[in-house]
Protein backbone atom coordinates (compact mmCIF):
# COMPACT_ATOMS: atom_id res chain seq x y z
CA UNK A 1 0.00 0.00 0.00
CA UNK A 2 1.25 3.46 -0.94
CA UNK A 3 0.30 6.20 1.55
CA UNK A 4 0.56 9.89 0.74
CA UNK A 5 0.89 12.66 3.30
CA UNK A 6 0.09 16.35 3.18
CA UNK A 7 -0.10 18.87 5.98
CA UNK A 8 -0.50 22.56 6.68
CA UNK A 9 -2.33 23.22 3.43
CA UNK A 10 -3.97 26.37 4.82
CA UNK A 11 -6.57 26.54 2.07
CA UNK A 12 -4.03 26.86 -0.76
CA UNK A 13 -5.95 25.08 -3.52
CA UNK A 14 -3.21 25.56 -6.10
CA UNK A 15 -0.67 23.76 -3.91
CA UNK A 16 -3.21 21.06 -3.00
CA UNK A 17 -3.87 20.41 -6.68
CA UNK A 18 -0.12 20.20 -7.25
CA UNK A 19 0.30 17.79 -4.34
CA UNK A 20 -2.56 15.57 -5.53
CA UNK A 21 -1.03 15.43 -9.00
CA UNK A 22 2.28 14.32 -7.47
CA UNK A 23 0.48 11.73 -5.32
CA UNK A 24 -1.42 10.16 -8.21
CA UNK A 25 -1.37 6.39 -7.75
CA UNK A 26 -1.34 6.67 -3.97
CA UNK A 27 -3.77 4.29 -2.25
CA UNK A 28 -4.63 6.43 0.78
CA UNK A 29 -3.99 10.07 1.61
CA UNK A 30 -3.36 11.41 5.12
CA UNK A 31 -3.91 15.10 5.81
CA UNK A 32 -2.28 16.21 9.06
CA UNK A 33 -4.32 19.34 9.44
CA UNK A 34 -4.73 22.94 8.94
CA UNK A 35 -7.41 23.19 7.59
CA UNK A 36 -9.98 20.41 7.95
CA UNK A 37 -12.07 21.86 5.12
CA UNK A 38 -9.05 21.03 2.94
CA UNK A 39 -9.50 17.38 3.91
CA UNK A 40 -13.11 17.59 2.73
CA UNK A 41 -12.04 19.26 -0.52
CA UNK A 42 -9.39 16.59 -1.17
CA UNK A 43 -11.97 13.83 -0.67
CA UNK A 44 -13.71 15.17 -3.78
CA UNK A 45 -10.50 15.48 -5.82
CA UNK A 46 -8.51 12.40 -4.83
CA UNK A 47 -9.20 8.95 -6.26
CA UNK A 48 -8.78 7.07 -2.96
CA UNK A 49 -9.69 7.55 0.68
CA UNK A 50 -8.56 10.68 2.51
CA UNK A 51 -8.21 10.76 6.30
CA UNK A 52 -7.64 14.07 8.02
CA UNK A 53 -7.59 15.88 11.34
CA UNK A 54 -8.12 19.45 12.45
CA UNK A 55 -5.25 21.83 13.11
CA UNK A 56 -4.79 24.94 15.20
CA UNK A 57 -6.47 27.01 12.49
CA UNK A 58 -9.77 25.11 12.82
CA UNK A 59 -12.67 25.40 15.24
CA UNK A 60 -12.57 22.32 17.50
CA UNK A 61 -16.00 21.13 16.36
CA UNK A 62 -15.04 21.01 12.66
CA UNK A 63 -13.45 17.56 12.84
CA UNK A 64 -11.39 15.13 14.91
CA UNK A 65 -8.16 16.33 16.51
CA UNK A 66 -6.53 12.93 16.13
CA UNK A 67 -7.23 9.65 14.40
CA UNK A 68 -5.93 6.15 14.97
CA UNK A 69 -6.20 4.05 11.85
CA UNK A 70 -4.85 0.76 10.64
CA UNK A 71 -3.53 0.47 7.10
CA UNK A 72 -1.96 -2.79 5.97
CA UNK A 73 -1.90 -3.98 9.60
CA UNK A 74 0.11 -0.93 10.69
CA UNK A 75 -1.42 1.29 13.39
CA UNK A 76 -0.99 4.95 12.50
CA UNK A 77 -1.73 7.86 14.80
CA UNK A 78 -2.59 11.00 12.83
CA UNK A 79 -2.50 14.35 14.63
CA UNK A 80 -1.73 17.92 13.61
CA UNK A 81 0.53 18.15 16.66
CA UNK A 82 -0.42 21.55 18.01
CA UNK A 83 -2.19 20.09 21.05
CA UNK A 84 0.96 18.09 21.86
CA UNK A 85 3.11 21.22 21.33
CA UNK A 86 5.38 19.58 18.73
CA UNK A 87 7.14 22.85 17.97
CA UNK A 88 8.73 22.69 21.42
CA UNK A 89 9.23 18.97 21.87
CA UNK A 90 8.05 15.62 20.53
CA UNK A 91 7.74 14.15 24.04
CA UNK A 92 3.96 14.56 24.42
CA UNK A 93 3.34 13.17 20.95
CA UNK A 94 5.71 10.28 21.63
CA UNK A 95 3.82 9.27 24.77
CA UNK A 96 0.46 9.66 23.02
CA UNK A 97 1.71 7.28 20.32
CA UNK A 98 2.77 4.77 22.97
CA UNK A 99 -0.56 5.11 24.77
CA UNK A 100 -2.45 4.47 21.51
CA UNK A 101 -0.09 1.57 20.63
CA UNK A 102 0.68 3.23 17.31
CA UNK A 103 3.54 1.95 15.21
CA UNK A 104 3.74 5.19 13.22
CA UNK A 105 2.89 8.75 14.25
CA UNK A 106 2.15 11.34 11.56
CA UNK A 107 1.95 15.04 12.40
CA UNK A 108 2.39 18.51 10.93
CA UNK A 109 2.26 21.97 12.51
CA UNK A 110 6.03 22.57 12.43
CA UNK A 111 6.12 23.48 8.70
CA UNK A 112 9.31 21.44 8.45
CA UNK A 113 9.18 18.98 5.51
C-alpha positions as CSV (number, residue, x, y, z in Angstrom):
1,X,0.0,0.0,0.0
2,X,1.3,3.5,-0.9
3,X,0.3,6.2,1.5
4,X,0.6,9.9,0.7
5,X,0.9,12.7,3.3
6,X,0.1,16.3,3.2
7,X,-0.1,18.9,6.0
8,X,-0.5,22.6,6.7
9,X,-2.3,23.2,3.4
10,X,-4.0,26.4,4.8
11,X,-6.6,26.5,2.1
12,X,-4.0,26.9,-0.8
13,X,-6.0,25.1,-3.5
14,X,-3.2,25.6,-6.1
15,X,-0.7,23.8,-3.9
16,X,-3.2,21.1,-3.0
17,X,-3.9,20.4,-6.7
18,X,-0.1,20.2,-7.3
19,X,0.3,17.8,-4.3
20,X,-2.6,15.6,-5.5
21,X,-1.0,15.4,-9.0
22,X,2.3,14.3,-7.5
23,X,0.5,11.7,-5.3
24,X,-1.4,10.2,-8.2
25,X,-1.4,6.4,-7.8
26,X,-1.3,6.7,-4.0
27,X,-3.8,4.3,-2.2
28,X,-4.6,6.4,0.8
29,X,-4.0,10.1,1.6
30,X,-3.4,11.4,5.1
31,X,-3.9,15.1,5.8
32,X,-2.3,16.2,9.1
33,X,-4.3,19.3,9.4
34,X,-4.7,22.9,8.9
35,X,-7.4,23.2,7.6
36,X,-10.0,20.4,7.9
37,X,-12.1,21.9,5.1
38,X,-9.0,21.0,2.9
39,X,-9.5,17.4,3.9
40,X,-13.1,17.6,2.7
41,X,-12.0,19.3,-0.5
42,X,-9.4,16.6,-1.2
43,X,-12.0,13.8,-0.7
44,X,-13.7,15.2,-3.8
45,X,-10.5,15.5,-5.8
46,X,-8.5,12.4,-4.8
47,X,-9.2,9.0,-6.3
48,X,-8.8,7.1,-3.0
49,X,-9.7,7.5,0.7
50,X,-8.6,10.7,2.5
51,X,-8.2,10.8,6.3
52,X,-7.6,14.1,8.0
53,X,-7.6,15.9,11.3
54,X,-8.1,19.5,12.5
55,X,-5.3,21.8,13.1
56,X,-4.8,24.9,15.2
57,X,-6.5,27.0,12.5
58,X,-9.8,25.1,12.8
59,X,-12.7,25.4,15.2
60,X,-12.6,22.3,17.5
61,X,-16.0,21.1,16.4
62,X,-15.0,21.0,12.7
63,X,-13.4,17.6,12.8
64,X,-11.4,15.1,14.9
65,X,-8.2,16.3,16.5
66,X,-6.5,12.9,16.1
67,X,-7.2,9.6,14.4
68,X,-5.9,6.1,15.0
69,X,-6.2,4.0,11.9
70,X,-4.9,0.8,10.6
71,X,-3.5,0.5,7.1
72,X,-2.0,-2.8,6.0
73,X,-1.9,-4.0,9.6
74,X,0.1,-0.9,10.7
75,X,-1.4,1.3,13.4
76,X,-1.0,4.9,12.5
77,X,-1.7,7.9,14.8
78,X,-2.6,11.0,12.8
79,X,-2.5,14.4,14.6
80,X,-1.7,17.9,13.6
81,X,0.5,18.1,16.7
82,X,-0.4,21.6,18.0
83,X,-2.2,20.1,21.1
84,X,1.0,18.1,21.9
85,X,3.1,21.2,21.3
86,X,5.4,19.6,18.7
87,X,7.1,22.9,18.0
88,X,8.7,22.7,21.4
89,X,9.2,19.0,21.9
90,X,8.0,15.6,20.5
91,X,7.7,14.1,24.0
92,X,4.0,14.6,24.4
93,X,3.3,13.2,20.9
94,X,5.7,10.3,21.6
95,X,3.8,9.3,24.8
96,X,0.5,9.7,23.0
97,X,1.7,7.3,20.3
98,X,2.8,4.8,23.0
99,X,-0.6,5.1,24.8
100,X,-2.4,4.5,21.5
101,X,-0.1,1.6,20.6
102,X,0.7,3.2,17.3
103,X,3.5,1.9,15.2
104,X,3.7,5.2,13.2
105,X,2.9,8.8,14.3
106,X,2.1,11.3,11.6
107,X,2.0,15.0,12.4
108,X,2.4,18.5,10.9
109,X,2.3,22.0,12.5
110,X,6.0,22.6,12.4
111,X,6.1,23.5,8.7
112,X,9.3,21.4,8.5
113,X,9.2,19.0,5.5
